[in-house]
């Protein structure tokens, strides 16, 4: 077992360790979710721009 974990368990700060791990994982999940949402938003923006470009192309032919 890691020495830091042993020290925390010996001192009885197991609740603090659990809260730290919970907070760290929640933050990591939030950061990952925001990155994924940014990627999806960019893909949707690219799609909308392509549709707008097609609309401009078709209007010029009329």
N, C-alpha and C positions, 0 to 999 in steps of 0.2 A: 504494500500500500504506500502511496505517496506520503512523504514526511509532512507536508502541509496538511493533508487530510487527517493524518494521525494527530497532529497538534490540535486541530479544530475539534476532533472527536474527544480528545482527552480533556479539553477545557469545557466541554459541554455546550459548545456553540454550534451544534448540529443544525439547529433551526436557522441560524445565520447562513450556514453553508447552503441549506436547502433554498432559502430565499435568494441567495446570490445566484445559484444555478437556475432557479426559475426566472429571475430577472434577466439573466444573460441569455437564456434561450428565447425568452419572449422578445427581447430586443433584436436578436439575430433573425428571428422569424419575421418581425416587422420590417427590418431592412431588406430581407429577401423579397417580401411581398411588394414593397414599394419599388424595388428594382424590376420585378416582373411586370407590375402595372405600368411602369414607364416604358418598358419594351413593347407591351401590347398597345399602349397609346401611340407609340411611334409607328407601329405597323398599321394601325387604323388610319393615322394621319397620312401615311404614304398611300394607302388605298384610296382615300378621299381625294388626294391630289391627282392620282391617276384617273379617277372618274371625271374630275373637273377638266383635266387635259383632254380626255376623250370628248367631252361635251363641247369644248372649244373647237376641236378638230371637226366635229360633225356640223357645227354652226357655220364654219367657214365654207364648207362644201355647198351649203344651201343657197 
